[in-house]
């Protein structure tokens, strides 16, 4: 945390600033060099650098006024001295209830937690009121429940289809996984847009803007819900013919796909509302909702339609729509009834889009690219599987084995995604509120948790692949393809978490472009590149083709680290500046962090540290820095008082008083 130091307010480390202040005496020059320090208010330093040197005749003209106000300023400084310690921080005597900030957590002197008081207090506490590891563990519980139950739901759906229809049903579902994933990709796009931007607005204290962003994203769900069927349905049959699928497999696939496309708006709505809940830190609620909906759908709706109503393969897709529509509509109603921290109004649906909605969609676009890049390459890969198989019978066996690999892959990445989901809201809040040390701690814990899970699932895939494959089907021919395909897809699964964690960290830093690059290069270019490389080096070995998943895991490991080095280095320096371990200079505002902080964020971090500190301690007073003149005056008085503290130990010469008065006037400007 950047602090105004007690003995001086600005840094002499910037040579431009030091040279720009001329003085009539050597002693006075030394005094000025020490007195002009970069502390909290880096914009003041920039103004000093722009002003050039103080003219000596200006100092003489202002000396009499400065001398006349010297006594009052000294009294004011002496009064302020009681309120701040030597590091420029508020002393414990004047801190209400002896509250202390420690890693973004409020603690009383007895060590007990003190939940914040103020607007959106519960949401802020969930995002920043606990130690980093506890925050990650708490926020990932809900996503883990959602992701694991979702992955298990796909597994159980596959089992229902296998028992009710047979291996050709498995082949049909595996054929449609890509198009189904494209439809859901737009829902995850809205989820990430909501969770990252709204949590960032919480971090900046802009609570009123959150409601308009919510309404804007709800309008986007209608657009996405109409776009999905318009694109997917017309291309289905040509794709199946291109894959080399049999007419019966293609027909079953269309029956499975129609309900998903027709009601895709409910999928987008449900995932978008889950993004709102994530931004508020209500991840456990998300998990409970998903768990309840999926259990009812999997254990009740799917077998009821499959065996009771005899609807065939579309029983599986109907149950998926039920699991999305019911909780999505209920959450929408509860939000507009004001049951959560964000309280949108119906009339906001007719208002112009917020200026924050565009950046939110840009950050979410990286998730859309990630999901689309993970799905679209599956289209030519299925074509390569068909070409390698050579005939429809081998194609069905290969696709059944490929389905096992895809389902296990979904299960193995579900916890990685849950960890990232829990991290994004807390990490975005920590960075936006200026607590970059906490951001680094959150990143570390998310990293080792993802690595541990990746190791566990990879060991299972390599040690007991046959037992895993027998869950989905049986038969020697089926096992002949599924077992080695599962192994080949997981040899480098130990590094799978890096791609997801790096993307989540970049999203939390609002670096949507870099996050999109990770998604595009790993899930699209690398996937297709390794796929065609493996195919053209051996065109008749479909089992060998599955090595492309391991190759992509290794590529994602290297790429994720490369793209994180620069941002993490900058965040690390920011954390050192905030902790007072190093001094900031003009470059800390101008170039190095322009990709991490927009103009508003720079102002929030460096111009108004008092508000930032309140956000860090989760004691939100909900005032506007730009409009509240009273708080501006308090900040300027604080700077003025600290400028005068050093005068108690120095001779109060006219020249010295004149120079200090110039600095004071500039700080007030």
SVG drawing of the C-alpha trace seen along z (x, -y; Angstrom):
<svg xmlns="http://www.w3.org/2000/svg" viewBox="-45 -40 70 99">
<polyline fill="none" stroke="black" stroke-width="0.4" points="0.0,0.0 1.3,-3.4 1.5,-5.7 2.3,-9.4 5.3,-9.3 5.4,-11.4 8.6,-13.2 8.1,-14.0 5.3,-13.7 7.1,-13.1 10.0,-11.1 13.4,-12.6 14.1,-9.4 12.8,-11.0 15.6,-13.2 13.2,-15.3 11.3,-16.4 14.4,-17.1 16.0,-19.2 12.8,-21.1 12.8,-22.7 15.4,-25.4 16.3,-26.9 18.4,-30.0 20.5,-28.0 22.2,-24.6 20.6,-23.8 17.2,-24.7 17.9,-22.5 18.7,-19.5 15.5,-20.1 13.5,-20.3 15.0,-17.1 14.0,-15.3 10.6,-16.9 9.5,-16.3 8.7,-12.5 6.3,-10.3 3.9,-9.0 0.3,-8.4 -0.4,-11.3 1.6,-10.5 -0.5,-12.9 0.9,-15.8 4.4,-14.6 3.5,-14.6 2.2,-18.2 5.4,-19.3 7.4,-17.7 5.2,-19.5 5.5,-22.9 9.3,-23.1 11.3,-25.0 9.9,-27.3 11.1,-30.8 13.1,-32.5 11.1,-35.7 7.9,-33.8 9.2,-32.4 10.0,-35.9 6.6,-37.2 4.9,-34.4 7.3,-34.4 5.3,-37.0 2.0,-35.1 3.7,-31.9 5.2,-33.3 1.9,-34.8 0.2,-31.4 3.2,-29.4 2.0,-29.4 -1.5,-28.1 -0.1,-25.5 2.3,-24.3 -0.6,-24.0 -2.5,-22.1 0.4,-19.8 0.9,-19.2 -2.8,-18.3 -2.5,-15.9 0.6,-14.4 -1.4,-12.8 -3.5,-11.0 -0.7,-9.4 2.3,-7.3 5.7,-7.6 4.6,-5.7 1.8,-8.1 -0.8,-5.6 -3.6,-6.2 -2.6,-5.5 -4.4,-2.8 -5.7,-5.4 -7.9,-6.9 -8.9,-3.7 -12.4,-2.8 -12.7,0.4 -8.9,1.0 -9.5,2.5 -6.5,3.6 -6.1,4.7 -4.2,7.9 -4.2,9.4 -7.5,7.8 -9.1,9.0 -10.4,7.0 -9.2,8.2 -9.7,6.9 -6.8,6.7 -8.0,10.0 -7.7,11.6 -11.3,12.1 -12.9,11.3 -15.1,8.2 -17.5,8.3 -17.7,5.0 -20.5,2.5 -21.7,0.5 -23.4,1.0 -23.0,4.5 -21.1,5.5 -21.8,9.2 -20.6,9.3 -17.4,7.4 -16.8,9.7 -17.1,12.8 -14.6,11.4 -12.1,9.8 -12.9,10.5 -11.0,13.7 -7.4,14.9 -6.6,15.7 -6.6,19.5 -9.8,19.5 -11.4,17.2 -10.4,19.5 -11.7,22.6 -14.9,20.9 -15.6,19.4 -14.7,22.7 -17.2,24.8 -20.1,23.8 -18.3,24.0 -17.0,27.4 -20.5,28.7 -21.7,27.2 -18.8,28.5 -18.6,31.9 -22.4,32.5 -22.4,31.1 -19.6,33.5 -21.3,36.4 -24.6,35.5 -23.0,35.9 -21.6,39.2 -25.0,40.4 -26.7,39.1 -24.3,41.2 -25.1,44.2 -28.8,43.7 -28.4,43.4 -26.1,46.4 -28.6,48.6 -31.7,47.3 -30.4,47.0 -27.0,48.8 -23.6,47.9 -25.1,46.1 -26.6,43.7 -23.2,43.1 -21.8,42.4 -24.6,39.9 -24.1,38.0 -20.3,37.9 -21.0,36.5 -23.1,33.7 -20.8,32.8 -19.1,30.1 -22.3,28.4 -23.8,28.7 -20.6,27.0 -20.9,24.2 -24.4,23.4 -23.3,23.4 -20.2,21.3 -22.3,18.2 -23.7,18.8 -20.3,19.0 -19.3,15.9 -22.1,14.0 -21.1,15.6 -17.5,14.5 -18.6,11.0 -20.8,10.6 -18.6,12.1 -15.4,10.2 -16.9,6.7 -19.4,6.6 -16.8,7.8 -14.4,5.1 -17.1,2.4 -17.5,3.6 -13.8,3.2 -14.1,-0.4 -17.2,-1.1 -19.3,-1.8 -22.4,0.1 -25.0,-1.8 -23.3,-0.9 -23.6,2.8 -27.4,2.8 -27.3,1.3 -24.6,3.8 -26.9,6.6 -29.7,5.4 -27.5,4.9 -26.2,8.5 -29.7,9.8 -30.6,8.1 -27.5,9.8 -28.9,13.2 -31.8,12.7 -29.4,12.0 -27.2,15.1 -30.3,17.3 -31.5,16.4 -28.1,16.7 -27.3,20.2 -30.1,22.1 -29.8,19.9 -26.2,21.0 -26.1,24.6 -29.2,26.2 -28.5,25.5 -25.0,26.9 -25.8,30.1 -26.5,32.5 -23.6,31.4 -21.2,31.8 -22.4,35.3 -21.9,36.3 -18.4,34.7 -17.6,36.7 -18.5,40.0 -21.3,40.8 -24.0,43.2 -27.5,41.8 -29.0,43.4 -26.3,41.7 -27.0,38.4 -30.7,38.7 -30.3,39.5 -27.9,36.6 -30.5,34.2 -33.2,35.5 -30.8,34.9 -29.8,31.4 -33.2,29.8 -34.4,29.2 -31.0,27.7 -31.1,25.2 -34.8,24.3 -34.4,23.3 -30.8,22.1 -32.0,18.8 -32.7,20.5 -29.1,21.9 -27.7,18.4 -30.1,16.9 -29.1,19.5 -25.4,19.1 -25.6,15.3 -27.5,15.2 -24.8,17.5 -22.3,14.9 -24.1,12.3 -24.0,14.6 -20.3,15.3 -19.6,11.6 -21.4,11.3 -19.4,14.3 -22.5,16.5 -20.7,19.5 -22.1,22.0 -25.6,21.0 -24.8,21.7 -23.5,25.1 -26.6,26.0 -28.9,24.8 -27.0,26.8 -26.9,29.9 -30.6,29.8 -31.6,29.2 -29.2,31.8 -30.2,34.5 -33.9,34.0 -33.1,33.9 -30.8,36.9 -32.7,39.1 -36.2,38.1 -36.7,36.2 -34.3,38.2 -35.5,41.7 -39.1,40.5 -38.9,39.2 -36.7,42.1 -38.5,45.0 -41.9,43.5 -42.8,41.2 -40.6,43.2 -39.2,39.9 -35.9,41.6 -32.5,39.9 -33.9,36.4 -34.9,37.3 -31.3,36.5 -31.5,33.0 -34.9,32.2 -33.6,32.9 -30.7,30.5 -33.1,27.7 -35.1,28.4 -31.9,28.1 -31.2,24.7 -34.6,23.1 -36.1,23.6 -33.2,22.1 -32.6,19.4 -36.1,18.1 -36.3,18.3 -33.0,16.3 -34.1,13.7 -37.3,13.1 -35.4,13.0 -33.0,10.4 -35.7,8.0 -37.5,8.5 -34.3,7.2 -33.5,10.4 -29.7,10.2 -27.0,7.5 -27.5,6.3 -31.0,4.8 -31.8,4.1 -35.0,2.3 -37.2,3.3 -37.0,-0.2 -33.2,0.2 -33.9,2.7 -35.0,-0.2 -32.1,-2.5 -28.9,-2.9 -26.1,-0.5 -23.6,-1.4 -20.1,-2.4 -18.9,0.6 -20.8,3.1 -18.5,3.0 -15.4,3.8 -17.3,6.5 -18.2,8.2 -14.6,7.8 -13.3,9.7 -16.0,12.3 -15.1,12.6 -11.9,14.4 -14.1,17.0 -16.2,17.2 -13.1,17.6 -11.9,20.2 -15.0,22.3 -15.5,21.9 -11.9,22.6 -12.3,25.8 -15.4,26.8 -14.9,25.7 -11.6,27.7 -13.6,30.7 -15.4,30.5 -12.4,31.2 -11.0,33.6 -14.1,35.8 -13.5,35.7 -10.0,36.9 -11.4,39.7 -13.8,40.7 -11.0,40.7 -8.7,42.7 -11.5,45.2 -12.2,45.9 -15.8,47.3 -19.0,46.5 -18.5,49.5 -15.0,48.5 -16.2,44.9 -18.9,45.8 -16.4,47.8 -13.8,45.0 -16.4,42.3 -17.6,44.4 -14.1,44.5 -13.6,40.9 -16.8,40.1 -15.2,41.8 -12.1,39.6 -14.2,36.5 -16.3,37.3 -13.2,38.0 -11.6,34.8 -14.7,32.8 -14.4,34.4 -10.7,33.8 -11.0,30.1 -14.2,29.4 -12.2,28.7 -9.6,26.6 -12.5,24.5 -14.1,24.3 -10.8,23.1 -10.5,20.5 -14.1,19.5 -13.6,19.0 -10.4,17.1 -11.7,14.6 -14.2,12.7 -11.8,12.4 -8.8,11.7 -10.5,9.1 -11.8,7.4 -8.3,7.5 -6.6,6.0 -9.3,3.3 -9.2,2.2 -5.4,1.8 -4.5,4.9 -2.1,6.6 -0.3,8.5 -3.6,10.3 -4.0,10.9 -0.6,12.7 -1.5,14.8 -4.8,15.8 -3.0,16.7 -0.5,18.9 -3.2,20.9 -5.2,21.3 -2.1,22.6 -1.2,25.4 -4.8,26.5 -5.1,26.9 -1.8,28.7 -2.9,31.2 -6.2,32.0 -4.5,32.4 -2.0,34.9 -4.8,36.9 -6.9,37.3 -4.0,38.0 -2.8,40.8 -6.3,42.4 -6.4,42.2 -3.0,43.8 -3.4,46.4 -7.0,47.7 -8.2,46.8 -10.0,50.1 -12.1,49.7 -13.0,46.2 -14.0,47.3 -16.3,50.1 -18.4,47.4 -19.6,46.3 -19.8,49.5 -18.7,53.0 -17.4,55.4 -13.9,56.3 -14.0,54.1 -15.2,51.1 -12.4,51.6 -9.8,52.1 -10.3,48.5 -11.4,46.7 -8.6,47.8 -5.6,46.7 -7.4,43.6 -8.0,42.6 -4.4,43.1 -3.1,41.1 -5.3,38.2 -3.9,37.9 -0.1,38.5 0.6,34.7 -2.5,34.1 -0.3,33.0 0.1,29.6 -3.6,29.2 -4.3,26.6 -1.9,24.0 -4.0,23.0 -7.1,22.4 -5.3,20.6 -3.3,18.3 -6.5,17.4 -8.3,16.7 -5.5,14.6 -5.4,12.5 -9.2,12.1 -9.0,10.9 -6.4,8.3 -8.8,7.2 -6.3,8.3 -9.0,9.7 -6.7,9.6 -4.0,11.8 -6.6,14.2 -8.2,14.4 -4.7,15.2 -4.3,18.1 -7.7,19.5 -7.2,19.1 -3.7,20.4 -4.2,23.4 -7.7,24.5 -7.7,23.6 -4.4,23.3 -2.5,25.8 -5.4,28.2 -5.7,28.2 -2.0,28.0 -1.2,31.1 -4.3,32.9 -3.3,32.5 0.4,33.2 -0.5,36.5 -3.0,37.4 -0.7,36.8 2.2,38.6 -0.1,41.7 -3.5,41.6 -4.8,44.9 -4.1,44.8 -7.1,43.2 -5.7,44.2 -2.5,42.4 -4.5,39.3 -5.6,38.8 -2.0,37.7 -3.1,34.3 -4.7,33.7 -1.5,34.3 0.4,32.1 -2.1,29.3 -1.6,29.6 2.1,29.2 1.7,26.3 -0.7,24.6 1.8,24.9 4.5,23.1 2.3,20.4 0.5,19.7 3.7,19.1 5.1,16.8 2.0,14.6 1.9,14.3 5.5,13.2 5.0,9.6 1.8,8.9 2.9,10.7 6.2,8.8 4.2,5.5 1.7,6.7 4.6,7.8 6.2,4.3 2.8,2.7 2.5,4.9 6.0,3.8 5.0,0.1 1.8,0.6 3.7,2.3 6.2,-0.6 9.2,1.6 10.1,-0.3 9.4,-3.9 7.2,-4.6 8.3,-7.0 6.5,-8.5 7.0,-5.3 4.7,-3.5 1.9,-5.6 2.8,-6.3 4.0,-3.2 4.5,0.1 1.0,0.5 -1.1,-1.0 -2.2,2.5 -3.3,3.3 -5.0,0.0 -7.2,-2.3 -7.3,-6.0 -10.0,-5.5 -8.0,-2.8 -4.8,-4.9 -6.8,-7.7 -8.4,-5.2 -5.0,-3.7 -2.8,-6.8 -5.1,-9.9 -7.6,-8.7 -5.7,-6.2 -8.0,-7.0 -11.0,-5.5 -8.8,-2.6 -7.8,-1.8 -11.4,-1.7 -12.2,0.7 -9.3,2.9 -10.5,3.1 -14.0,3.7 -15.3,0.7 -17.1,-0.9 -18.6,-4.4 -19.9,-4.5 -19.0,-8.1 -17.9,-9.3 -14.3,-10.6 -15.0,-12.8 -18.2,-14.6 -17.8,-14.7 -16.0,-18.0 -16.0,-17.4 -13.8,-14.3 -11.6,-16.1 -11.0,-18.9 -10.2,-16.3 -7.6,-14.6 -6.0,-18.0 -5.9,-19.0 -4.2,-15.7 -1.5,-16.3 -1.1,-20.0 -0.7,-19.0 2.0,-16.4 3.9,-18.8 4.4,-21.0 5.5,-18.3 9.1,-18.6 9.1,-22.3 9.2,-21.5 12.8,-20.3 14.1,-22.9 14.8,-26.7 11.7,-28.5 13.5,-30.8 11.5,-32.8 12.9,-31.0 12.1,-27.6 8.5,-28.7 8.0,-30.0 9.1,-26.8 6.9,-24.7 4.0,-27.0 4.4,-26.4 4.3,-22.6 1.2,-23.0 -0.6,-25.1 0.2,-22.6 -1.0,-19.7 -4.3,-21.6 -4.7,-22.0"/>
</svg>
